[in-house]
Amino acid sequence: MKKPSYAKNTGKHNADPKVEQTQKTMKTISYFMVIMMMFISFQSKCLGDHWIFSGIRILARDAFAEAMNEKKHEAMKQKQLTG
């Protein structure tokens, strides 16, 4: 997932080897899941259509939520500056 713009410049954290390994594993699993879902969707067209339309709906919902969070963050930042 992409970090929101207000959370990107929060400073550097110490790199923990266990955390890095977990992130690599999760990335590999997510790629494997996409490939597996594509294979299954070729077997069942209705299931593939459901996944596509559900994915589009979820992406739209997440984009809307991210935009709303950005606005809330900017409003809180303005409120802190003006007092």
Buried (B, 14 or more C-beta within 10 A) or exposed (E): EEEEEBEEEEEEEEEEEEEEEEEEEEEEEEEEEEEEBEEEBEEEEEEBEEBEEEEEEEEEEEEEEBEEEEEEBEEEEEEEEEE
